[in-house]
Amino acid sequence: MISLDEAVTARLESHGERFEVLVDPDAALAIKRGEFDGELEDVIAAEDVFENASRGDRPPENALEEVFGTTDPLEIIPEVIERGEIQITAEQRKEMQEQKHKQLIQRITRNAVNPQMDDAPHPPERIESALEEAGFRVDPMEPVENQVDEALEALRPVIPIRFDEVTIAVQLPPDYAGSGQSKIREFGDLEREEWQNDGSWVGVIQFPAGLQNDFYDLVNEVSSGTAETRMIQDEDEINRR
């Protein structure tokens, strides 16, 4: 379950009665869209149905039976969310907007590069400043992943930007291959790997282009700066390695 501070109220009025449930706002939106695939118990603040959640008042059982055909809260809660309205306070809306603003910046920073600067990553501060200049405001009631394309459209007149992935080949010397390769392979998608006769390890990793600096930092850390890296430009180059 989630805390009461994290929950919003979903309210349904039917048959002259009011029914309220307390739920995570993102989960509530996913349930309304038919996209929720998690466990309901993990996204509600109370396994209960209220007439007035702020006072803790509960509707009569006969009203639950009349409207929902059951008194089981876990069956009623999704129906209240699907058929009702999600209520959020101004403070909750502000908090949700700030949280999703940070998530959006993080997602764009991870995946975006500057095509005018040899596909160098954009730092988060630049993305945040450009979003502000573009006048883009995050919708607190919409999933972040659904707002990325719109944000990119707003950013393109302000800064050169595109989403991309990079593929990089890494060779770890024998002294660092054993421990280092396990950390590197977790960074992205391992396209190919090969152990050399001298005990060194070669791996080809694909990951979001905005994470290049983080990747190079990791490679230097696990190899004490002795690893070799090379950007792979196409599939044929991967196959030739």
FILO-675763 format. One record per residue (C-alpha): z, x, y; residue in three letters. Coordinates in pm, 1 decimal. Layout:
BEGIN
<zz = Z | xx = X | yy = Y | aa = Ala>
...
END
This chain:
BEGIN
<zz = 0.0 | xx = 0.0 | yy = 0.0 | aa = Met>
<zz = -42.4 | xx = 95.4 | yy = 363.3 | aa = Ile>
<zz = 221.3 | xx = 85.0 | yy = 636.6 | aa = Ser>
<zz = 257.3 | xx = -209.1 | yy = 872.4 | aa = Leu>
<zz = 158.4 | xx = 20.7 | yy = 1161.0 | aa = Asp>
<zz = -181.9 | xx = 79.7 | yy = 998.9 | aa = Glu>
<zz = -251.3 | xx = -284.6 | yy = 913.6 | aa = Ala>
<zz = -435.9 | xx = -554.6 | yy = 1102.2 | aa = Val>
<zz = -409.6 | xx = -928.4 | yy = 1049.8 | aa = Thr>
<zz = -684.6 | xx = -1129.6 | yy = 885.3 | aa = Ala>
<zz = -646.1 | xx = -1501.9 | yy = 966.6 | aa = Arg>
<zz = -799.9 | xx = -1811.1 | yy = 813.4 | aa = Leu>
<zz = -741.9 | xx = -2166.3 | yy = 936.0 | aa = Glu>
<zz = -829.1 | xx = -2441.9 | yy = 690.4 | aa = Ser>
<zz = -709.0 | xx = -2793.3 | yy = 601.3 | aa = His>
<zz = -480.7 | xx = -2789.3 | yy = 903.3 | aa = Gly>
<zz = -301.1 | xx = -2478.8 | yy = 778.9 | aa = Glu>
<zz = -306.8 | xx = -2113.8 | yy = 887.0 | aa = Arg>
<zz = -311.6 | xx = -1824.0 | yy = 641.6 | aa = Phe>
<zz = -261.2 | xx = -1461.1 | yy = 738.8 | aa = Glu>
<zz = -270.6 | xx = -1135.0 | yy = 541.7 | aa = Val>
<zz = -207.3 | xx = -773.5 | yy = 642.4 | aa = Leu>
<zz = -476.8 | xx = -524.9 | yy = 551.6 | aa = Val>
<zz = -635.8 | xx = -191.1 | yy = 642.3 | aa = Asp>
<zz = -905.5 | xx = -259.6 | yy = 908.4 | aa = Pro>
<zz = -1181.5 | xx = -56.3 | yy = 742.0 | aa = Asp>
<zz = -1111.6 | xx = -214.6 | yy = 405.4 | aa = Ala>
<zz = -1115.4 | xx = -559.4 | yy = 564.5 | aa = Ala>
<zz = -1460.5 | xx = -496.9 | yy = 708.5 | aa = Leu>
<zz = -1584.0 | xx = -363.1 | yy = 373.5 | aa = Ala>
<zz = -1452.9 | xx = -673.7 | yy = 197.0 | aa = Ile>
<zz = -1627.0 | xx = -900.7 | yy = 449.6 | aa = Lys>
<zz = -1953.5 | xx = -717.0 | yy = 385.6 | aa = Arg>
<zz = -1911.6 | xx = -724.0 | yy = 8.2 | aa = Gly>
<zz = -1898.9 | xx = -343.1 | yy = 1.3 | aa = Glu>
<zz = -1537.1 | xx = -286.4 | yy = -106.1 | aa = Phe>
<zz = -1496.9 | xx = -115.4 | yy = -443.0 | aa = Asp>
<zz = -1139.4 | xx = 14.6 | yy = -426.8 | aa = Gly>
<zz = -805.0 | xx = -122.7 | yy = -536.2 | aa = Glu>
<zz = -678.1 | xx = -408.1 | yy = -320.2 | aa = Leu>
<zz = -315.9 | xx = -299.0 | yy = -364.2 | aa = Glu>
<zz = -401.2 | xx = 31.2 | yy = -190.6 | aa = Asp>
<zz = -528.8 | xx = -129.6 | yy = 132.1 | aa = Val>
<zz = -280.7 | xx = -408.1 | yy = 199.7 | aa = Ile>
<zz = 56.6 | xx = -384.1 | yy = 371.8 | aa = Ala>
<zz = 212.2 | xx = -671.7 | yy = 176.1 | aa = Ala>
<zz = 123.3 | xx = -846.3 | yy = -147.0 | aa = Glu>
<zz = 180.4 | xx = -1176.7 | yy = 24.8 | aa = Asp>
<zz = 13.6 | xx = -1454.4 | yy = 223.2 | aa = Val>
<zz = 175.6 | xx = -1568.9 | yy = 548.1 | aa = Phe>
<zz = 155.4 | xx = -1865.3 | yy = 779.0 | aa = Glu>
<zz = 264.5 | xx = -1632.9 | yy = 1058.5 | aa = Asn>
<zz = 271.8 | xx = -1264.7 | yy = 957.7 | aa = Ala>
<zz = 459.3 | xx = -1148.0 | yy = 1267.5 | aa = Ser>
<zz = 750.6 | xx = -1379.3 | yy = 1183.1 | aa = Arg>
<zz = 718.6 | xx = -1349.1 | yy = 807.3 | aa = Gly>
<zz = 671.5 | xx = -1727.8 | yy = 765.8 | aa = Asp>
<zz = 493.0 | xx = -1835.7 | yy = 448.6 | aa = Arg>
<zz = 277.5 | xx = -2144.7 | yy = 394.7 | aa = Pro>
<zz = 386.9 | xx = -2405.3 | yy = 137.2 | aa = Pro>
<zz = 262.9 | xx = -2346.2 | yy = -216.7 | aa = Glu>
<zz = 88.4 | xx = -2683.3 | yy = -226.6 | aa = Asn>
<zz = -122.6 | xx = -2571.5 | yy = 73.9 | aa = Ala>
<zz = -223.8 | xx = -2255.2 | yy = -112.1 | aa = Leu>
<zz = -320.4 | xx = -2460.8 | yy = -416.2 | aa = Glu>
<zz = -518.7 | xx = -2707.6 | yy = -204.1 | aa = Glu>
<zz = -717.3 | xx = -2443.6 | yy = -14.4 | aa = Val>
<zz = -752.2 | xx = -2162.6 | yy = -268.8 | aa = Phe>
<zz = -678.2 | xx = -2324.9 | yy = -604.2 | aa = Gly>
<zz = -410.9 | xx = -2063.7 | yy = -675.8 | aa = Thr>
<zz = -86.3 | xx = -1918.7 | yy = -541.9 | aa = Thr>
<zz = -167.6 | xx = -1561.8 | yy = -653.0 | aa = Asp>
<zz = -175.2 | xx = -1344.0 | yy = -337.4 | aa = Pro>
<zz = -415.9 | xx = -1090.1 | yy = -489.7 | aa = Leu>
<zz = -670.3 | xx = -1368.2 | yy = -541.3 | aa = Glu>
<zz = -608.4 | xx = -1526.9 | yy = -202.4 | aa = Ile>
<zz = -606.6 | xx = -1214.2 | yy = 15.4 | aa = Ile>
<zz = -979.7 | xx = -1126.7 | yy = -29.2 | aa = Pro>
<zz = -1074.9 | xx = -1488.2 | yy = 38.0 | aa = Glu>
<zz = -874.0 | xx = -1498.0 | yy = 360.3 | aa = Val>
<zz = -1049.0 | xx = -1179.0 | yy = 471.8 | aa = Ile>
<zz = -1397.5 | xx = -1297.1 | yy = 372.0 | aa = Glu>
<zz = -1368.8 | xx = -1643.0 | yy = 528.8 | aa = Arg>
<zz = -1135.4 | xx = -1563.4 | yy = 816.6 | aa = Gly>
<zz = -1127.1 | xx = -1348.9 | yy = 1128.3 | aa = Glu>
<zz = -982.3 | xx = -999.6 | yy = 1164.5 | aa = Ile>
<zz = -728.6 | xx = -981.9 | yy = 1445.4 | aa = Gln>
<zz = -657.5 | xx = -651.7 | yy = 1620.7 | aa = Ile>
<zz = -452.0 | xx = -577.0 | yy = 1929.7 | aa = Thr>
<zz = -583.0 | xx = -376.9 | yy = 2224.0 | aa = Ala>
<zz = -365.5 | xx = -85.4 | yy = 2112.7 | aa = Glu>
<zz = -497.9 | xx = -102.4 | yy = 1756.2 | aa = Gln>
<zz = -852.8 | xx = -117.9 | yy = 1885.2 | aa = Arg>
<zz = -794.4 | xx = 190.1 | yy = 2100.8 | aa = Lys>
<zz = -639.2 | xx = 383.3 | yy = 1812.1 | aa = Glu>
<zz = -922.3 | xx = 286.7 | yy = 1576.4 | aa = Met>
<zz = -1180.0 | xx = 385.6 | yy = 1836.9 | aa = Gln>
<zz = -1019.3 | xx = 726.6 | yy = 1892.4 | aa = Glu>
<zz = -994.3 | xx = 790.6 | yy = 1520.1 | aa = Gln>
<zz = -1356.4 | xx = 697.2 | yy = 1455.5 | aa = Lys>
<zz = -1469.3 | xx = 897.9 | yy = 1757.4 | aa = His>
<zz = -1314.6 | xx = 1207.6 | yy = 1597.4 | aa = Lys>
<zz = -1466.7 | xx = 1122.8 | yy = 1259.9 | aa = Gln>
<zz = -1811.0 | xx = 1080.5 | yy = 1416.6 | aa = Leu>
<zz = -1791.0 | xx = 1416.9 | yy = 1592.3 | aa = Ile>
<zz = -1679.7 | xx = 1581.0 | yy = 1268.7 | aa = Gln>
<zz = -1964.3 | xx = 1425.7 | yy = 1070.7 | aa = Arg>
<zz = -2228.8 | xx = 1525.1 | yy = 1326.4 | aa = Ile>
<zz = -2087.2 | xx = 1877.6 | yy = 1358.6 | aa = Thr>
<zz = -2100.2 | xx = 1923.6 | yy = 980.2 | aa = Arg>
<zz = -2464.2 | xx = 1822.3 | yy = 953.0 | aa = Asn>
<zz = -2634.9 | xx = 1896.1 | yy = 1284.2 | aa = Ala>
<zz = -2805.9 | xx = 2208.6 | yy = 1413.5 | aa = Val>
<zz = -2976.2 | xx = 2321.5 | yy = 1733.7 | aa = Asn>
<zz = -3348.9 | xx = 2364.1 | yy = 1654.7 | aa = Pro>
<zz = -3399.2 | xx = 2561.9 | yy = 1976.9 | aa = Gln>
<zz = -3140.1 | xx = 2822.2 | yy = 1874.9 | aa = Met>
<zz = -3262.8 | xx = 2917.1 | yy = 1527.1 | aa = Asp>
<zz = -3086.6 | xx = 2615.3 | yy = 1377.0 | aa = Asp>
<zz = -2744.2 | xx = 2736.4 | yy = 1486.7 | aa = Ala>
<zz = -2463.3 | xx = 2481.3 | yy = 1445.0 | aa = Pro>
<zz = -2344.0 | xx = 2281.3 | yy = 1743.8 | aa = His>
<zz = -1970.5 | xx = 2331.0 | yy = 1809.4 | aa = Pro>
<zz = -1759.6 | xx = 2011.0 | yy = 1815.7 | aa = Pro>
<zz = -1691.2 | xx = 2051.7 | yy = 2187.1 | aa = Glu>
<zz = -2064.0 | xx = 2039.9 | yy = 2264.2 | aa = Arg>
<zz = -2112.7 | xx = 1727.1 | yy = 2053.4 | aa = Ile>
<zz = -1818.1 | xx = 1555.2 | yy = 2221.6 | aa = Glu>
<zz = -1938.7 | xx = 1648.1 | yy = 2569.5 | aa = Ser>
<zz = -2294.0 | xx = 1531.1 | yy = 2491.8 | aa = Ala>
<zz = -2171.2 | xx = 1197.5 | yy = 2355.0 | aa = Leu>
<zz = -1975.1 | xx = 1144.1 | yy = 2674.3 | aa = Glu>
<zz = -2277.0 | xx = 1238.0 | yy = 2887.2 | aa = Glu>
<zz = -2494.2 | xx = 999.6 | yy = 2685.4 | aa = Ala>
<zz = -2242.8 | xx = 720.8 | yy = 2737.9 | aa = Gly>
<zz = -2211.7 | xx = 656.0 | yy = 2366.2 | aa = Phe>
<zz = -1906.1 | xx = 455.8 | yy = 2261.6 | aa = Arg>
<zz = -1792.3 | xx = 426.8 | yy = 1903.7 | aa = Val>
<zz = -1751.3 | xx = 76.0 | yy = 1765.6 | aa = Asp>
<zz = -1401.0 | xx = 63.1 | yy = 1614.4 | aa = Pro>
<zz = -1500.3 | xx = -225.0 | yy = 1385.3 | aa = Met>
<zz = -1803.4 | xx = -50.4 | yy = 1235.3 | aa = Glu>
<zz = -1794.2 | xx = 220.8 | yy = 965.8 | aa = Pro>
<zz = -1864.8 | xx = 567.3 | yy = 1104.6 | aa = Val>
<zz = -2155.3 | xx = 628.8 | yy = 865.7 | aa = Glu>
<zz = -2333.0 | xx = 324.3 | yy = 1010.6 | aa = Asn>
<zz = -2312.6 | xx = 467.1 | yy = 1363.2 | aa = Gln>
<zz = -2445.9 | xx = 818.3 | yy = 1301.8 | aa = Val>
<zz = -2815.2 | xx = 736.2 | yy = 1351.6 | aa = Asp>
<zz = -2745.1 | xx = 549.6 | yy = 1674.8 | aa = Glu>
<zz = -2533.3 | xx = 839.7 | yy = 1798.9 | aa = Ala>
<zz = -2813.1 | xx = 1086.5 | yy = 1722.2 | aa = Leu>
<zz = -3059.9 | xx = 875.4 | yy = 1918.2 | aa = Glu>
<zz = -2820.8 | xx = 884.8 | yy = 2212.9 | aa = Ala>
<zz = -2771.1 | xx = 1261.7 | yy = 2179.5 | aa = Leu>
<zz = -3136.6 | xx = 1371.0 | yy = 2157.7 | aa = Arg>
<zz = -3214.7 | xx = 1324.8 | yy = 2530.9 | aa = Pro>
<zz = -2904.7 | xx = 1530.2 | yy = 2611.3 | aa = Val>
<zz = -2914.3 | xx = 1820.8 | yy = 2362.8 | aa = Ile>
<zz = -3165.2 | xx = 1950.4 | yy = 2106.6 | aa = Pro>
<zz = -3029.1 | xx = 1832.4 | yy = 1772.8 | aa = Ile>
<zz = -3132.6 | xx = 1746.0 | yy = 1421.0 | aa = Arg>
<zz = -2964.9 | xx = 1689.4 | yy = 1087.4 | aa = Phe>
<zz = -3047.1 | xx = 1948.1 | yy = 825.0 | aa = Asp>
<zz = -2927.3 | xx = 2128.6 | yy = 514.8 | aa = Glu>
<zz = -2952.7 | xx = 2500.1 | yy = 446.0 | aa = Val>
<zz = -2988.6 | xx = 2694.8 | yy = 124.3 | aa = Thr>
<zz = -2831.8 | xx = 3040.1 | yy = 111.0 | aa = Ile>
<zz = -2830.5 | xx = 3300.7 | yy = -164.6 | aa = Ala>
<zz = -2513.1 | xx = 3505.4 | yy = -204.3 | aa = Val>
<zz = -2455.0 | xx = 3820.1 | yy = -406.1 | aa = Gln>
<zz = -2094.0 | xx = 3915.4 | yy = -477.3 | aa = Leu>
<zz = -2016.2 | xx = 4269.8 | yy = -595.1 | aa = Pro>
<zz = -1850.7 | xx = 4308.0 | yy = -939.6 | aa = Pro>
<zz = -1502.5 | xx = 4358.9 | yy = -793.5 | aa = Asp>
<zz = -1511.2 | xx = 4019.7 | yy = -622.3 | aa = Tyr>
<zz = -1747.4 | xx = 3817.1 | yy = -839.8 | aa = Ala>
<zz = -1490.0 | xx = 3666.9 | yy = -1074.3 | aa = Gly>
<zz = -1258.3 | xx = 3510.0 | yy = -818.6 | aa = Ser>
<zz = -1506.9 | xx = 3471.3 | yy = -534.9 | aa = Gly>
<zz = -1777.5 | xx = 3274.7 | yy = -711.4 | aa = Gln>
<zz = -1541.2 | xx = 2988.9 | yy = -801.5 | aa = Ser>
<zz = -1462.8 | xx = 2928.4 | yy = -432.9 | aa = Lys>
<zz = -1821.5 | xx = 2963.1 | yy = -317.2 | aa = Ile>
<zz = -1960.1 | xx = 2720.8 | yy = -574.6 | aa = Arg>
<zz = -1719.7 | xx = 2453.2 | yy = -446.4 | aa = Glu>
<zz = -1854.8 | xx = 2480.3 | yy = -91.2 | aa = Phe>
<zz = -2176.9 | xx = 2288.8 | yy = -159.5 | aa = Gly>
<zz = -2434.6 | xx = 2217.0 | yy = -426.1 | aa = Asp>
<zz = -2492.8 | xx = 2513.2 | yy = -656.0 | aa = Leu>
<zz = -2870.8 | xx = 2527.1 | yy = -701.0 | aa = Glu>
<zz = -2875.7 | xx = 2833.1 | yy = -924.1 | aa = Arg>
<zz = -2651.8 | xx = 3116.4 | yy = -1041.6 | aa = Glu>
<zz = -2695.3 | xx = 3437.6 | yy = -1235.7 | aa = Glu>
<zz = -2465.0 | xx = 3714.6 | yy = -1356.7 | aa = Trp>
<zz = -2617.5 | xx = 4058.7 | yy = -1315.3 | aa = Gln>
<zz = -2589.3 | xx = 4345.8 | yy = -1566.2 | aa = Asn>
<zz = -2352.2 | xx = 4532.4 | yy = -1334.9 | aa = Asp>
<zz = -2109.9 | xx = 4236.9 | yy = -1322.0 | aa = Gly>
<zz = -2215.5 | xx = 4106.8 | yy = -983.0 | aa = Ser>
<zz = -2282.0 | xx = 3737.3 | yy = -927.9 | aa = Trp>
<zz = -2574.4 | xx = 3574.7 | yy = -749.2 | aa = Val>
<zz = -2555.4 | xx = 3211.3 | yy = -645.9 | aa = Gly>
<zz = -2783.4 | xx = 2984.2 | yy = -444.0 | aa = Val>
<zz = -2585.5 | xx = 2721.6 | yy = -250.1 | aa = Ile>
<zz = -2707.7 | xx = 2421.9 | yy = -49.5 | aa = Gln>
<zz = -2483.8 | xx = 2255.7 | yy = 210.6 | aa = Phe>
<zz = -2496.6 | xx = 2082.2 | yy = 553.4 | aa = Pro>
<zz = -2641.6 | xx = 2315.9 | yy = 813.6 | aa = Ala>
<zz = -2354.2 | xx = 2267.3 | yy = 1055.6 | aa = Gly>
<zz = -2119.4 | xx = 2443.5 | yy = 814.0 | aa = Leu>
<zz = -2296.9 | xx = 2779.5 | yy = 821.6 | aa = Gln>
<zz = -2026.0 | xx = 2958.9 | yy = 1016.7 | aa = Asn>
<zz = -1758.2 | xx = 2825.2 | yy = 782.0 | aa = Asp>
<zz = -1963.3 | xx = 2938.6 | yy = 483.6 | aa = Phe>
<zz = -2009.0 | xx = 3292.0 | yy = 612.4 | aa = Tyr>
<zz = -1638.6 | xx = 3310.2 | yy = 690.2 | aa = Asp>
<zz = -1561.5 | xx = 3210.6 | yy = 331.2 | aa = Leu>
<zz = -1805.5 | xx = 3464.4 | yy = 186.9 | aa = Val>
<zz = -1654.2 | xx = 3743.2 | yy = 397.0 | aa = Asn>
<zz = -1304.5 | xx = 3636.4 | yy = 298.4 | aa = Glu>
<zz = -1364.5 | xx = 3634.8 | yy = -78.8 | aa = Val>
<zz = -1558.1 | xx = 3962.2 | yy = -75.9 | aa = Ser>
<zz = -1376.8 | xx = 4157.9 | yy = 197.8 | aa = Ser>
<zz = -1706.6 | xx = 4166.4 | yy = 384.1 | aa = Gly>
<zz = -1903.1 | xx = 4332.2 | yy = 101.8 | aa = Thr>
<zz = -2118.8 | xx = 4035.4 | yy = -5.4 | aa = Ala>
<zz = -2488.2 | xx = 4002.4 | yy = 75.7 | aa = Glu>
<zz = -2640.6 | xx = 3673.5 | yy = 191.7 | aa = Thr>
<zz = -2993.0 | xx = 3554.8 | yy = 249.9 | aa = Arg>
<zz = -3131.7 | xx = 3229.2 | yy = 386.9 | aa = Met>
<zz = -3371.4 | xx = 3059.3 | yy = 142.6 | aa = Ile>
<zz = -3662.4 | xx = 2888.4 | yy = 312.5 | aa = Gln>
<zz = -3831.1 | xx = 2700.9 | yy = 28.3 | aa = Asp>
<zz = -3806.6 | xx = 2604.2 | yy = -339.6 | aa = Glu>
<zz = -4052.5 | xx = 2873.2 | yy = -449.8 | aa = Asp>
<zz = -3824.0 | xx = 3138.5 | yy = -306.4 | aa = Glu>
<zz = -3534.8 | xx = 3001.9 | yy = -512.8 | aa = Ile>
<zz = -3743.8 | xx = 3023.0 | yy = -827.5 | aa = Asn>
<zz = -3846.7 | xx = 3381.8 | yy = -753.3 | aa = Arg>
<zz = -3491.9 | xx = 3503.3 | yy = -730.2 | aa = Arg>
END
